[in-house]
């Protein structure tokens, strides 16, 4: 989840760059290595972006890094 103020000039989800994506994917790989019972199940990373307007703007990106 990424949240930005109403005046931020970019989308909240745009703040998840290549380094953060790599870190998230590495965390999933570590989790699956430590918990092999989950390794055969489908996995994905969803991203939620929130802009703090009134009312808040919410965007959900399903399977964001594929």
GIQUI-V647788 format. One record per residue. N is the residue number from 1. D_FIRST is the distance of its C-alpha to the first C-alpha in Angstrom with 2 decimals. Layout:
BEGIN
N_D_FIRST, N_D_FIRST
END
This chain:
BEGIN
1_0.00, 2_3.77, 3_6.68, 4_10.25, 5_13.64, 6_15.89, 7_18.05, 8_15.74, 9_17.56, 10_14.87, 11_11.99, 12_8.49, 13_7.94, 14_11.29, 15_10.29, 16_9.50, 17_13.23, 18_15.69, 19_15.77, 20_12.13, 21_12.63, 22_15.87, 23_14.57, 24_12.18, 25_15.21, 26_17.51, 27_15.72, 28_16.12, 29_19.70, 30_20.45, 31_19.27, 32_21.41, 33_24.28, 34_24.28, 35_23.96, 36_26.19, 37_26.37, 38_22.96, 39_23.92, 40_25.62, 41_22.82, 42_20.57, 43_17.14, 44_14.24, 45_10.68, 46_8.61, 47_5.72, 48_4.59, 49_5.79, 50_7.61, 51_10.95, 52_12.90, 53_16.05, 54_18.41, 55_17.37, 56_13.66, 57_12.82, 58_10.12, 59_9.83, 60_9.13, 61_10.21, 62_12.04, 63_13.24, 64_11.62, 65_13.81, 66_17.12
END
